[in-house]
Amino acid sequence: MPKVKTKSSAKKRFKLTGTGKIRRKHAYKSHILTKKSTKRKRNLTKMGFVHPADEGRVTDMLRI
């Protein structure tokens, strides 16, 4: 049986915390930033957590 590999895209996008939660970056911070407010851009810079409904799919991709 071959080894099960993690998805490279998921490994680059998600990180596991010490308590077992999955951290992620916010979207919509890469371009077209002129129309977005400074507060919105600042909040998009911060890390967020994966929603519990999506955690199963992400853990399958990370092979946790």
PDBQT receptor file of N, H, CA, C and O in Angstrom, charges set to zero:
ATOM      1  N   MET A   1       0.844  -1.191   0.000  1.00  0.00    +0.000 N 
ATOM      2  CA  MET A   1       0.000   0.000   0.000  1.00  0.00    +0.000 C 
ATOM      3  C   MET A   1       0.886   1.250   0.000  1.00  0.00    +0.000 C 
ATOM      4  O   MET A   1       1.771   1.368   0.847  1.00  0.00    +0.000 OA
ATOM      5  N   PRO A   2       0.665   2.190  -0.937  1.00  0.00    +0.000 N 
ATOM      6  CA  PRO A   2       1.497   3.395  -0.957  1.00  0.00    +0.000 C 
ATOM      7  C   PRO A   2       1.156   4.336   0.187  1.00  0.00    +0.000 C 
ATOM      8  O   PRO A   2       0.082   4.260   0.783  1.00  0.00    +0.000 OA
ATOM      9  N   LYS A   3       2.093   5.222   0.476  1.00  0.00    +0.000 N 
ATOM     10  H   LYS A   3       2.966   5.284  -0.008  1.00  0.00    +0.000 HD
ATOM     11  CA  LYS A   3       1.869   6.211   1.528  1.00  0.00    +0.000 C 
ATOM     12  C   LYS A   3       0.791   7.195   1.093  1.00  0.00    +0.000 C 
ATOM     13  O   LYS A   3       0.665   7.505  -0.091  1.00  0.00    +0.000 OA
ATOM     14  N   VAL A   4       0.021   7.681   2.048  1.00  0.00    +0.000 N 
ATOM     15  H   VAL A   4       0.123   7.429   3.010  1.00  0.00    +0.000 HD
ATOM     16  CA  VAL A   4      -1.002   8.686   1.759  1.00  0.00    +0.000 C 
ATOM     17  C   VAL A   4      -0.344  10.055   1.856  1.00  0.00    +0.000 C 
ATOM     18  O   VAL A   4       0.229  10.402   2.888  1.00  0.00    +0.000 OA
ATOM     19  N   LYS A   5      -0.429  10.835   0.775  1.00  0.00    +0.000 N 
ATOM     20  H   LYS A   5      -0.895  10.553  -0.064  1.00  0.00    +0.000 HD
ATOM     21  CA  LYS A   5       0.214  12.138   0.745  1.00  0.00    +0.000 C 
ATOM     22  C   LYS A   5      -0.773  13.232   1.145  1.00  0.00    +0.000 C 
ATOM     23  O   LYS A   5      -1.979  13.109   0.932  1.00  0.00    +0.000 OA
ATOM     24  N   THR A   6      -0.238  14.298   1.727  1.00  0.00    +0.000 N 
ATOM     25  H   THR A   6       0.742  14.397   1.900  1.00  0.00    +0.000 HD
ATOM     26  CA  THR A   6      -1.060  15.462   2.018  1.00  0.00    +0.000 C 
ATOM     27  C   THR A   6      -1.201  16.286   0.750  1.00  0.00    +0.000 C 
ATOM     28  O   THR A   6      -0.337  16.247  -0.125  1.00  0.00    +0.000 OA
ATOM     29  N   LYS A   7      -2.312  17.043   0.655  1.00  0.00    +0.000 N 
ATOM     30  H   LYS A   7      -3.014  17.075   1.367  1.00  0.00    +0.000 HD
ATOM     31  CA  LYS A   7      -2.504  17.933  -0.484  1.00  0.00    +0.000 C 
ATOM     32  C   LYS A   7      -1.557  19.119  -0.346  1.00  0.00    +0.000 C 
ATOM     33  O   LYS A   7      -1.559  19.800   0.679  1.00  0.00    +0.000 OA
ATOM     34  N   SER A   8      -0.755  19.368  -1.366  1.00  0.00    +0.000 N 
ATOM     35  H   SER A   8      -0.753  18.815  -2.199  1.00  0.00    +0.000 HD
ATOM     36  CA  SER A   8       0.226  20.444  -1.304  1.00  0.00    +0.000 C 
ATOM     37  C   SER A   8      -0.441  21.803  -1.141  1.00  0.00    +0.000 C 
ATOM     38  O   SER A   8       0.086  22.676  -0.452  1.00  0.00    +0.000 OA
ATOM     39  N   SER A   9      -1.601  21.988  -1.773  1.00  0.00    +0.000 N 
ATOM     40  H   SER A   9      -2.029  21.279  -2.333  1.00  0.00    +0.000 HD
ATOM     41  CA  SER A   9      -2.302  23.266  -1.664  1.00  0.00    +0.000 C 
ATOM     42  C   SER A   9      -2.769  23.513  -0.234  1.00  0.00    +0.000 C 
ATOM     43  O   SER A   9      -2.701  24.642   0.252  1.00  0.00    +0.000 OA
ATOM     44  N   ALA A  10      -3.239  22.476   0.440  1.00  0.00    +0.000 N 
ATOM     45  H   ALA A  10      -3.294  21.559   0.045  1.00  0.00    +0.000 HD
ATOM     46  CA  ALA A  10      -3.712  22.620   1.819  1.00  0.00    +0.000 C 
ATOM     47  C   ALA A  10      -2.557  22.837   2.781  1.00  0.00    +0.000 C 
ATOM     48  O   ALA A  10      -2.676  23.594   3.744  1.00  0.00    +0.000 OA
ATOM     49  N   LYS A  11      -1.454  22.180   2.522  1.00  0.00    +0.000 N 
ATOM     50  H   LYS A  11      -1.357  21.565   1.740  1.00  0.00    +0.000 HD
ATOM     51  CA  LYS A  11      -0.285  22.298   3.403  1.00  0.00    +0.000 C 
ATOM     52  C   LYS A  11       0.267  23.720   3.376  1.00  0.00    +0.000 C 
ATOM     53  O   LYS A  11       0.828  24.189   4.366  1.00  0.00    +0.000 OA
ATOM     54  N   LYS A  12       0.107  24.411   2.234  1.00  0.00    +0.000 N 
ATOM     55  H   LYS A  12      -0.349  24.030   1.430  1.00  0.00    +0.000 HD
ATOM     56  CA  LYS A  12       0.564  25.788   2.122  1.00  0.00    +0.000 C 
ATOM     57  C   LYS A  12      -0.410  26.782   2.739  1.00  0.00    +0.000 C 
ATOM     58  O   LYS A  12       0.000  27.873   3.136  1.00  0.00    +0.000 OA
ATOM     59  N   ARG A  13      -1.693  26.430   2.831  1.00  0.00    +0.000 N 
ATOM     60  H   ARG A  13      -2.026  25.544   2.509  1.00  0.00    +0.000 HD
ATOM     61  CA  ARG A  13      -2.713  27.385   3.237  1.00  0.00    +0.000 C 
ATOM     62  C   ARG A  13      -3.157  27.275   4.691  1.00  0.00    +0.000 C 
ATOM     63  O   ARG A  13      -3.638  28.256   5.258  1.00  0.00    +0.000 OA
ATOM     64  N   PHE A  14      -3.006  26.110   5.303  1.00  0.00    +0.000 N 
ATOM     65  H   PHE A  14      -2.615  25.313   4.842  1.00  0.00    +0.000 HD
ATOM     66  CA  PHE A  14      -3.526  25.891   6.645  1.00  0.00    +0.000 C 
ATOM     67  C   PHE A  14      -2.406  25.500   7.601  1.00  0.00    +0.000 C 
ATOM     68  O   PHE A  14      -1.400  24.911   7.205  1.00  0.00    +0.000 OA
ATOM     69  N   LYS A  15      -2.611  25.849   8.884  1.00  0.00    +0.000 N 
ATOM     70  H   LYS A  15      -3.429  26.327   9.205  1.00  0.00    +0.000 HD
ATOM     71  CA  LYS A  15      -1.643  25.518   9.916  1.00  0.00    +0.000 C 
ATOM     72  C   LYS A  15      -2.406  25.062  11.154  1.00  0.00    +0.000 C 
ATOM     73  O   LYS A  15      -3.435  25.639  11.505  1.00  0.00    +0.000 OA
ATOM     74  N   LEU A  16      -1.904  24.042  11.803  1.00  0.00    +0.000 N 
ATOM     75  H   LEU A  16      -1.068  23.573  11.518  1.00  0.00    +0.000 HD
ATOM     76  CA  LEU A  16      -2.550  23.495  12.992  1.00  0.00    +0.000 C 
ATOM     77  C   LEU A  16      -2.016  24.192  14.238  1.00  0.00    +0.000 C 
ATOM     78  O   LEU A  16      -0.806  24.371  14.375  1.00  0.00    +0.000 OA
ATOM     79  N   THR A  17      -2.904  24.587  15.145  1.00  0.00    +0.000 N 
ATOM     80  H   THR A  17      -3.887  24.441  15.034  1.00  0.00    +0.000 HD
ATOM     81  CA  THR A  17      -2.495  25.213  16.400  1.00  0.00    +0.000 C 
ATOM     82  C   THR A  17      -2.233  24.134  17.440  1.00  0.00    +0.000 C 
ATOM     83  O   THR A  17      -2.479  22.951  17.205  1.00  0.00    +0.000 OA
ATOM     84  N   GLY A  18      -1.737  24.554  18.578  1.00  0.00    +0.000 N 
ATOM     85  H   GLY A  18      -1.537  25.515  18.769  1.00  0.00    +0.000 HD
ATOM     86  CA  GLY A  18      -1.456  23.616  19.654  1.00  0.00    +0.000 C 
ATOM     87  C   GLY A  18      -2.695  22.978  20.233  1.00  0.00    +0.000 C 
ATOM     88  O   GLY A  18      -2.643  21.847  20.717  1.00  0.00    +0.000 OA
ATOM     89  N   THR A  19      -3.826  23.696  20.189  1.00  0.00    +0.000 N 
ATOM     90  H   THR A  19      -3.867  24.615  19.795  1.00  0.00    +0.000 HD
ATOM     91  CA  THR A  19      -5.074  23.163  20.737  1.00  0.00    +0.000 C 
ATOM     92  C   THR A  19      -5.850  22.341  19.724  1.00  0.00    +0.000 C 
ATOM     93  O   THR A  19      -6.901  21.790  20.050  1.00  0.00    +0.000 OA
ATOM     94  N   GLY A  20      -5.339  22.250  18.481  1.00  0.00    +0.000 N 
ATOM     95  H   GLY A  20      -4.485  22.697  18.216  1.00  0.00    +0.000 HD
ATOM     96  CA  GLY A  20      -5.992  21.425  17.473  1.00  0.00    +0.000 C 
ATOM     97  C   GLY A  20      -6.858  22.179  16.499  1.00  0.00    +0.000 C 
ATOM     98  O   GLY A  20      -7.450  21.572  15.606  1.00  0.00    +0.000 OA
ATOM     99  N   LYS A  21      -6.950  23.495  16.644  1.00  0.00    +0.000 N 
ATOM    100  H   LYS A  21      -6.470  23.988  17.369  1.00  0.00    +0.000 HD
ATOM    101  CA  LYS A  21      -7.719  24.278  15.685  1.00  0.00    +0.000 C 
ATOM    102  C   LYS A  21      -6.881  24.498  14.433  1.00  0.00    +0.000 C 
ATOM    103  O   LYS A  21      -5.658  24.363  14.460  1.00  0.00    +0.000 OA
ATOM    104  N   ILE A  22      -7.553  24.837  13.339  1.00  0.00    +0.000 N 
ATOM    105  H   ILE A  22      -8.547  24.946  13.318  1.00  0.00    +0.000 HD
ATOM    106  CA  ILE A  22      -6.870  25.049  12.066  1.00  0.00    +0.000 C 
ATOM    107  C   ILE A  22      -6.923  26.528  11.724  1.00  0.00    +0.000 C 
ATOM    108  O   ILE A  22      -7.999  27.118  11.629  1.00  0.00    +0.000 OA
ATOM    109  N   ARG A  23      -5.742  27.126  11.538  1.00  0.00    +0.000 N 
ATOM    110  H   ARG A  23      -4.867  26.647  11.615  1.00  0.00    +0.000 HD
ATOM    111  CA  ARG A  23      -5.653  28.551  11.208  1.00  0.00    +0.000 C 
ATOM    112  C   ARG A  23      -5.630  28.727   9.701  1.00  0.00    +0.000 C 
ATOM    113  O   ARG A  23      -5.190  27.846   8.963  1.00  0.00    +0.000 OA
ATOM    114  N   ARG A  24      -6.112  29.884   9.256  1.00  0.00    +0.000 N 
ATOM    115  H   ARG A  24      -6.469  30.600   9.856  1.00  0.00    +0.000 HD
ATOM    116  CA  ARG A  24      -6.149  30.193   7.839  1.00  0.00    +0.000 C 
ATOM    117  C   ARG A  24      -5.967  31.684   7.641  1.00  0.00    +0.000 C 
ATOM    118  O   ARG A  24      -6.119  32.467   8.578  1.00  0.00    +0.000 OA
ATOM    119  N   LYS A  25      -5.641  32.073   6.419  1.00  0.00    +0.000 N 
ATOM    120  H   LYS A  25      -5.518  31.437   5.658  1.00  0.00    +0.000 HD
ATOM    121  CA  LYS A  25      -5.560  33.488   6.079  1.00  0.00    +0.000 C 
ATOM    122  C   LYS A  25      -6.884  33.930   5.483  1.00  0.00    +0.000 C 
ATOM    123  O   LYS A  25      -7.650  33.109   4.979  1.00  0.00    +0.000 OA
ATOM    124  N   HIS A  26      -7.151  35.226   5.541  1.00  0.00    +0.000 N 
ATOM    125  H   HIS A  26      -6.529  35.892   5.951  1.00  0.00    +0.000 HD
ATOM    126  CA  HIS A  26      -8.355  35.766   4.929  1.00  0.00    +0.000 C 
ATOM    127  C   HIS A  26      -8.139  35.970   3.438  1.00  0.00    +0.000 C 
ATOM    128  O   HIS A  26      -7.016  36.190   2.984  1.00  0.00    +0.000 OA
ATOM    129  N   ALA A  27      -9.216  35.894   2.692  1.00  0.00    +0.000 N 
ATOM    130  H   ALA A  27     -10.128  35.715   3.061  1.00  0.00    +0.000 HD
ATOM    131  CA  ALA A  27      -9.173  36.138   1.250  1.00  0.00    +0.000 C 
ATOM    132  C   ALA A  27      -9.374  37.623   0.975  1.00  0.00    +0.000 C 
ATOM    133  O   ALA A  27      -9.605  38.406   1.896  1.00  0.00    +0.000 OA
ATOM    134  N   TYR A  28      -9.284  38.006  -0.295  1.00  0.00    +0.000 N 
ATOM    135  H   TYR A  28      -9.096  37.370  -1.043  1.00  0.00    +0.000 HD
ATOM    136  CA  TYR A  28      -9.556  39.377  -0.767  1.00  0.00    +0.000 C 
ATOM    137  C   TYR A  28      -8.530  40.389  -0.279  1.00  0.00    +0.000 C 
ATOM    138  O   TYR A  28      -8.884  41.543  -0.037  1.00  0.00    +0.000 OA
ATOM    139  N   LYS A  29      -7.276  39.996  -0.127  1.00  0.00    +0.000 N 
ATOM    140  H   LYS A  29      -6.988  39.059  -0.323  1.00  0.00    +0.000 HD
ATOM    141  CA  LYS A  29      -6.241  40.926   0.316  1.00  0.00    +0.000 C 
ATOM    142  C   LYS A  29      -5.129  41.049  -0.719  1.00  0.00    +0.000 C 
ATOM    143  O   LYS A  29      -4.107  41.679  -0.445  1.00  0.00    +0.000 OA
ATOM    144  N   SER A  30      -5.305  40.461  -1.905  1.00  0.00    +0.000 N 
ATOM    145  H   SER A  30      -6.136  39.950  -2.127  1.00  0.00    +0.000 HD
ATOM    146  CA  SER A  30      -4.203  40.410  -2.851  1.00  0.00    +0.000 C 
ATOM    147  C   SER A  30      -4.189  41.575  -3.837  1.00  0.00    +0.000 C 
ATOM    148  O   SER A  30      -3.112  42.073  -4.167  1.00  0.00    +0.000 OA
ATOM    149  N   HIS A  31      -5.345  42.025  -4.318  1.00  0.00    +0.000 N 
ATOM    150  H   HIS A  31      -6.219  41.620  -4.051  1.00  0.00    +0.000 HD
ATOM    151  CA  HIS A  31      -5.357  43.119  -5.295  1.00  0.00    +0.000 C 
ATOM    152  C   HIS A  31      -6.693  43.855  -5.215  1.00  0.00    +0.000 C 
ATOM    153  O   HIS A  31      -7.595  43.452  -4.480  1.00  0.00    +0.000 OA
ATOM    154  N   ILE A  32      -6.805  44.942  -5.985  1.00  0.00    +0.000 N 
ATOM    155  H   ILE A  32      -6.073  45.269  -6.582  1.00  0.00    +0.000 HD
ATOM    156  CA  ILE A  32      -7.962  45.857  -5.960  1.00  0.00    +0.000 C 
ATOM    157  C   ILE A  32      -8.180  46.347  -4.530  1.00  0.00    +0.000 C 
ATOM    158  O   ILE A  32      -9.264  46.196  -3.968  1.00  0.00    +0.000 OA
ATOM    159  N   LEU A  33      -7.140  46.932  -3.956  1.00  0.00    +0.000 N 
ATOM    160  H   LEU A  33      -6.259  47.055  -4.413  1.00  0.00    +0.000 HD
ATOM    161  CA  LEU A  33      -7.202  47.364  -2.564  1.00  0.00    +0.000 C 
ATOM    162  C   LEU A  33      -7.607  48.829  -2.416  1.00  0.00    +0.000 C 
ATOM    163  O   LEU A  33      -7.810  49.299  -1.297  1.00  0.00    +0.000 OA
ATOM    164  N   THR A  34      -7.727  49.560  -3.531  1.00  0.00    +0.000 N 
ATOM    165  H   THR A  34      -7.562  49.178  -4.440  1.00  0.00    +0.000 HD
ATOM    166  CA  THR A  34      -8.025  50.989  -3.434  1.00  0.00    +0.000 C 
ATOM    167  C   THR A  34      -9.436  51.249  -2.946  1.00  0.00    +0.000 C 
ATOM    168  O   THR A  34      -9.674  52.229  -2.240  1.00  0.00    +0.000 OA
ATOM    169  N   LYS A  35     -10.372  50.394  -3.309  1.00  0.00    +0.000 N 
ATOM    170  H   LYS A  35     -10.179  49.599  -3.883  1.00  0.00    +0.000 HD
ATOM    171  CA  LYS A  35     -11.763  50.610  -2.896  1.00  0.00    +0.000 C 
ATOM    172  C   LYS A  35     -12.058  50.079  -1.494  1.00  0.00    +0.000 C 
ATOM    173  O   LYS A  35     -13.120  50.363  -0.940  1.00  0.00    +0.000 OA
ATOM    174  N   LYS A  36     -11.137  49.314  -0.916  1.00  0.00    +0.000 N 
ATOM    175  H   LYS A  36     -10.274  49.083  -1.366  1.00  0.00    +0.000 HD
ATOM    176  CA  LYS A  36     -11.344  48.757   0.417  1.00  0.00    +0.000 C 
ATOM    177  C   LYS A  36     -10.812  49.724   1.470  1.00  0.00    +0.000 C 
ATOM    178  O   LYS A  36      -9.778  50.364   1.279  1.00  0.00    +0.000 OA
ATOM    179  N   SER A  37     -11.528  49.818   2.568  1.00  0.00    +0.000 N 
ATOM    180  H   SER A  37     -12.369  49.299   2.723  1.00  0.00    +0.000 HD
ATOM    181  CA  SER A  37     -11.127  50.740   3.627  1.00  0.00    +0.000 C 
ATOM    182  C   SER A  37      -9.893  50.221   4.351  1.00  0.00    +0.000 C 
ATOM    183  O   SER A  37      -9.574  49.034   4.293  1.00  0.00    +0.000 OA
ATOM    184  N   THR A  38      -9.206  51.130   5.032  1.00  0.00    +0.000 N 
ATOM    185  H   THR A  38      -9.465  52.095   5.079  1.00  0.00    +0.000 HD
ATOM    186  CA  THR A  38      -8.001  50.763   5.775  1.00  0.00    +0.000 C 
ATOM    187  C   THR A  38      -8.326  49.759   6.868  1.00  0.00    +0.000 C 
ATOM    188  O   THR A  38      -7.559  48.826   7.105  1.00  0.00    +0.000 OA
ATOM    189  N   LYS A  39      -9.451  49.944   7.531  1.00  0.00    +0.000 N 
ATOM    190  H   LYS A  39     -10.074  50.702   7.338  1.00  0.00    +0.000 HD
ATOM    191  CA  LYS A  39      -9.862  49.033   8.602  1.00  0.00    +0.000 C 
ATOM    192  C   LYS A  39     -10.109  47.628   8.044  1.00  0.00    +0.000 C 
ATOM    193  O   LYS A  39      -9.717  46.630   8.649  1.00  0.00    +0.000 OA
ATOM    194  N   ARG A  40     -10.761  47.571   6.889  1.00  0.00    +0.000 N 
ATOM    195  H   ARG A  40     -11.080  48.382   6.398  1.00  0.00    +0.000 HD
ATOM    196  CA  ARG A  40     -11.056  46.271   6.282  1.00  0.00    +0.000 C 
ATOM    197  C   ARG A  40      -9.772  45.560   5.877  1.00  0.00    +0.000 C 
ATOM    198  O   ARG A  40      -9.636  44.358   6.102  1.00  0.00    +0.000 OA
ATOM    199  N   LYS A  41      -8.823  46.292   5.277  1.00  0.00    +0.000 N 
ATOM    200  H   LYS A  41      -8.934  47.268   5.094  1.00  0.00    +0.000 HD
ATOM    201  CA  LYS A  41      -7.557  45.693   4.868  1.00  0.00    +0.000 C 
ATOM    202  C   LYS A  41      -6.754  45.227   6.075  1.00  0.00    +0.000 C 
ATOM    203  O   LYS A  41      -6.115  44.175   6.028  1.00  0.00    +0.000 OA
ATOM    204  N   ARG A  42      -6.782  45.999   7.152  1.00  0.00    +0.000 N 
ATOM    205  H   ARG A  42      -7.301  46.853   7.190  1.00  0.00    +0.000 HD
ATOM    206  CA  ARG A  42      -6.062  45.625   8.363  1.00  0.00    +0.000 C 
ATOM    207  C   ARG A  42      -6.642  44.349   8.957  1.00  0.00    +0.000 C 
ATOM    208  O   ARG A  42      -5.893  43.480   9.403  1.00  0.00    +0.000 OA
ATOM    209  N   ASN A  43      -7.970  44.227   8.969  1.00  0.00    +0.000 N 
ATOM    210  H   ASN A  43      -8.578  44.934   8.606  1.00  0.00    +0.000 HD
ATOM    211  CA  ASN A  43      -8.599  43.034   9.524  1.00  0.00    +0.000 C 
ATOM    212  C   ASN A  43      -8.386  41.810   8.634  1.00  0.00    +0.000 C 
ATOM    213  O   ASN A  43      -8.365  40.685   9.131  1.00  0.00    +0.000 OA
ATOM    214  N   LEU A  44      -8.230  42.015   7.330  1.00  0.00    +0.000 N 
ATOM    215  H   LEU A  44      -8.247  42.930   6.926  1.00  0.00    +0.000 HD
ATOM    216  CA  LEU A  44      -7.960  40.900   6.426  1.00  0.00    +0.000 C 
ATOM    217  C   LEU A  44      -6.542  40.362   6.593  1.00  0.00    +0.000 C 
ATOM    218  O   LEU A  44      -6.264  39.220   6.224  1.00  0.00    +0.000 OA
ATOM    219  N   THR A  45      -5.643  41.177   7.147  1.00  0.00    +0.000 N 
ATOM    220  H   THR A  45      -5.869  42.104   7.447  1.00  0.00    +0.000 HD
ATOM    221  CA  THR A  45      -4.270  40.747   7.361  1.00  0.00    +0.000 C 
ATOM    222  C   THR A  45      -4.183  39.698   8.468  1.00  0.00    +0.000 C 
ATOM    223  O   THR A  45      -3.337  38.805   8.419  1.00  0.00    +0.000 OA
ATOM    224  N   LYS A  46      -5.055  39.808   9.458  1.00  0.00    +0.000 N 
ATOM    225  H   LYS A  46      -5.742  40.533   9.499  1.00  0.00    +0.000 HD
ATOM    226  CA  LYS A  46      -5.009  38.904  10.610  1.00  0.00    +0.000 C 
ATOM    227  C   LYS A  46      -5.432  37.492  10.218  1.00  0.00    +0.000 C 
ATOM    228  O   LYS A  46      -6.165  37.294   9.249  1.00  0.00    +0.000 OA
ATOM    229  N   MET A  47      -4.961  36.522  10.983  1.00  0.00    +0.000 N 
ATOM    230  H   MET A  47      -4.366  36.683  11.770  1.00  0.00    +0.000 HD
ATOM    231  CA  MET A  47      -5.302  35.129  10.741  1.00  0.00    +0.000 C 
ATOM    232  C   MET A  47      -6.686  34.834  11.313  1.00  0.00    +0.000 C 
ATOM    233  O   MET A  47      -7.120  35.462  12.278  1.00  0.00    +0.000 OA
ATOM    234  N   GLY A  48      -7.364  33.876  10.705  1.00  0.00    +0.000 N 
ATOM    235  H   GLY A  48      -7.011  33.366   9.921  1.00  0.00    +0.000 HD
ATOM    236  CA  GLY A  48      -8.664  33.431  11.186  1.00  0.00    +0.000 C 
ATOM    237  C   GLY A  48      -8.625  31.938  11.419  1.00  0.00    +0.000 C 
ATOM    238  O   GLY A  48      -7.589  31.293  11.256  1.00  0.00    +0.000 OA
ATOM    239  N   PHE A  49      -9.764  31.399  11.802  1.00  0.00    +0.000 N 
ATOM    240  H   PHE A  49     -10.605  31.923  11.935  1.00  0.00    +0.000 HD
ATOM    241  CA  PHE A  49      -9.871  29.964  12.034  1.00  0.00    +0.000 C 
ATOM    242  C   PHE A  49     -10.853  29.354  11.040  1.00  0.00    +0.000 C 
ATOM    243  O   PHE A  49     -11.804  30.005  10.609  1.00  0.00    +0.000 OA
ATOM    244  N   VAL A  50     -10.612  28.107  10.687  1.00  0.00    +0.000 N 
ATOM    245  H   VAL A  50      -9.839  27.578  11.037  1.00  0.00    +0.000 HD
ATOM    246  CA  VAL A  50     -11.511  27.391   9.794  1.00  0.00    +0.000 C 
ATOM    247  C   VAL A  50     -12.808  27.109  10.546  1.00  0.00    +0.000 C 
ATOM    248  O   VAL A  50     -12.791  26.728  11.716  1.00  0.00    +0.000 OA
ATOM    249  N   HIS A  51     -13.932  27.302   9.859  1.00  0.00    +0.000 N 
ATOM    250  H   HIS A  51     -13.947  27.611   8.908  1.00  0.00    +0.000 HD
ATOM    251  CA  HIS A  51     -15.242  27.066  10.469  1.00  0.00    +0.000 C 
ATOM    252  C   HIS A  51     -15.394  25.578  10.796  1.00  0.00    +0.000 C 
ATOM    253  O   HIS A  51     -14.925  24.724  10.044  1.00  0.00    +0.000 OA
ATOM    254  N   PRO A  52     -16.053  25.269  11.921  1.00  0.00    +0.000 N 
ATOM    255  CA  PRO A  52     -16.204  23.848  12.301  1.00  0.00    +0.000 C 
ATOM    256  C   PRO A  52     -16.856  22.985  11.225  1.00  0.00    +0.000 C 
ATOM    257  O   PRO A  52     -16.569  21.792  11.136  1.00  0.00    +0.000 OA
ATOM    258  N   ALA A  53     -17.733  23.574  10.402  1.00  0.00    +0.000 N 
ATOM    259  H   ALA A  53     -17.967  24.544  10.474  1.00  0.00    +0.000 HD
ATOM    260  CA  ALA A  53     -18.375  22.804   9.335  1.00  0.00    +0.000 C 
ATOM    261  C   ALA A  53     -17.373  22.383   8.260  1.00  0.00    +0.000 C 
ATOM    262  O   ALA A  53     -17.594  21.388   7.569  1.00  0.00    +0.000 OA
ATOM    263  N   ASP A  54     -16.281  23.124   8.111  1.00  0.00    +0.000 N 
ATOM    264  H   ASP A  54     -16.102  23.932   8.672  1.00  0.00    +0.000 HD
ATOM    265  CA  ASP A  54     -15.290  22.829   7.080  1.00  0.00    +0.000 C 
ATOM    266  C   ASP A  54     -14.066  22.094   7.615  1.00  0.00    +0.000 C 
ATOM    267  O   ASP A  54     -13.211  21.675   6.835  1.00  0.00    +0.000 OA
ATOM    268  N   GLU A  55     -13.968  21.932   8.926  1.00  0.00    +0.000 N 
ATOM    269  H   GLU A  55     -14.663  22.273   9.560  1.00  0.00    +0.000 HD
ATOM    270  CA  GLU A  55     -12.782  21.322   9.515  1.00  0.00    +0.000 C 
ATOM    271  C   GLU A  55     -12.559  19.889   9.027  1.00  0.00    +0.000 C 
ATOM    272  O   GLU A  55     -11.417  19.468   8.846  1.00  0.00    +0.000 OA
ATOM    273  N   GLY A  56     -13.625  19.151   8.818  1.00  0.00    +0.000 N 
ATOM    274  H   GLY A  56     -14.553  19.493   8.965  1.00  0.00    +0.000 HD
ATOM    275  CA  GLY A  56     -13.489  17.769   8.354  1.00  0.00    +0.000 C 
ATOM    276  C   GLY A  56     -12.819  17.680   7.004  1.00  0.00    +0.000 C 
ATOM    277  O   GLY A  56     -11.939  16.845   6.791  1.00  0.00    +0.000 OA
ATOM    278  N   ARG A  57     -13.238  18.549   6.082  1.00  0.00    +0.000 N 
ATOM    279  H   ARG A  57     -13.952  19.227   6.255  1.00  0.00    +0.000 HD
ATOM    280  CA  ARG A  57     -12.652  18.546   4.742  1.00  0.00    +0.000 C 
ATOM    281  C   ARG A  57     -11.176  18.938   4.787  1.00  0.00    +0.000 C 
ATOM    282  O   ARG A  57     -10.353  18.366   4.073  1.00  0.00    +0.000 OA
ATOM    283  N   VAL A  58     -10.851  19.915   5.628  1.00  0.00    +0.000 N 
ATOM    284  H   VAL A  58     -11.520  20.380   6.208  1.00  0.00    +0.000 HD
ATOM    285  CA  VAL A  58      -9.464  20.377   5.709  1.00  0.00    +0.000 C 
ATOM    286  C   VAL A  58      -8.587  19.305   6.342  1.00  0.00    +0.000 C 
ATOM    287  O   VAL A  58      -7.465  19.082   5.888  1.00  0.00    +0.000 OA
ATOM    288  N   THR A  59      -9.074  18.645   7.374  1.00  0.00    +0.000 N 
ATOM    289  H   THR A  59      -9.986  18.826   7.743  1.00  0.00    +0.000 HD
ATOM    290  CA  THR A  59      -8.289  17.582   8.001  1.00  0.00    +0.000 C 
ATOM    291  C   THR A  59      -8.069  16.418   7.045  1.00  0.00    +0.000 C 
ATOM    292  O   THR A  59      -7.023  15.771   7.097  1.00  0.00    +0.000 OA
ATOM    293  N   ASP A  60      -9.049  16.136   6.160  1.00  0.00    +0.000 N 
ATOM    294  H   ASP A  60      -9.898  16.661   6.118  1.00  0.00    +0.000 HD
ATOM    295  CA  ASP A  60      -8.855  15.096   5.156  1.00  0.00    +0.000 C 
ATOM    296  C   ASP A  60      -7.744  15.485   4.177  1.00  0.00    +0.000 C 
ATOM    297  O   ASP A  60      -6.952  14.641   3.756  1.00  0.00    +0.000 OA
ATOM    298  N   MET A  61      -7.697  16.768   3.821  1.00  0.00    +0.000 N 
ATOM    299  H   MET A  61      -8.341  17.453   4.162  1.00  0.00    +0.000 HD
ATOM    300  CA  MET A  61      -6.661  17.215   2.895  1.00  0.00    +0.000 C 
ATOM    301  C   MET A  61      -5.282  17.212   3.554  1.00  0.00    +0.000 C 
ATOM    302  O   MET A  61      -4.274  16.943   2.901  1.00  0.00    +0.000 OA
ATOM    303  N   LEU A  62      -5.247  17.518   4.866  1.00  0.00    +0.000 N 
ATOM    304  H   LEU A  62      -6.065  17.737   5.397  1.00  0.00    +0.000 HD
ATOM    305  CA  LEU A  62      -3.965  17.542   5.591  1.00  0.00    +0.000 C 
ATOM    306  C   LEU A  62      -3.587  16.149   6.095  1.00  0.00    +0.000 C 
ATOM    307  O   LEU A  62      -2.462  15.945   6.552  1.00  0.00    +0.000 OA
ATOM    308  N   ARG A  63      -4.509  15.191   6.019  1.00  0.00    +0.000 N 
ATOM    309  H   ARG A  63      -5.422  15.357   5.648  1.00  0.00    +0.000 HD
ATOM    310  CA  ARG A  63      -4.278  13.821   6.494  1.00  0.00    +0.000 C 
ATOM    311  C   ARG A  63      -3.932  13.782   7.966  1.00  0.00    +0.000 C 
ATOM    312  O   ARG A  63      -3.006  13.083   8.378  1.00  0.00    +0.000 OA
ATOM    313  N   ILE A  64      -4.693  14.546   8.774  1.00  0.00    +0.000 N 
ATOM    314  H   ILE A  64      -5.445  15.113   8.440  1.00  0.00    +0.000 HD
ATOM    315  CA  ILE A  64      -4.453  14.586  10.227  1.00  0.00    +0.000 C 
ATOM    316  C   ILE A  64      -5.182  13.428  10.878  1.00  0.00    +0.000 C 
ATOM    317  O   ILE A  64      -5.120  13.266  12.097  1.00  0.00    +0.000 OA
TER     318      ILE A  64
